[in-house]
């Protein structure tokens, strides 16, 4: 895991501590559960794959 990454929590994550996802936009894009960060599992995908995912799940897509 890279300590240099700037992590951002999903705007859809609730304030009760559940369903929290964080991403770090880099190459590759890093995705993790905000409740399990140090050290914790992390998914890495290409920027193109992340863009395709966001496009597919965007409302109205």
C-alpha positions, 0 to 999 in steps of 0.5 A: 500500500502506498502512503503517498496516495490521497484517499477520498471517501465515496459521497454515497458512504453513510456517516454510520460507518457502513458501506464505506468505499474510498478511492485514490485516483492514481495509475492504477486506481486504488479502491478500499473499504474505509473501515479496513485501511491500515493495512487492509486489502485494496483493489487496483484497476486501470484508469480506463476500467475505473472510468468504464465502471463509473460510467456504467453505474452513473444514474441515467447511464 
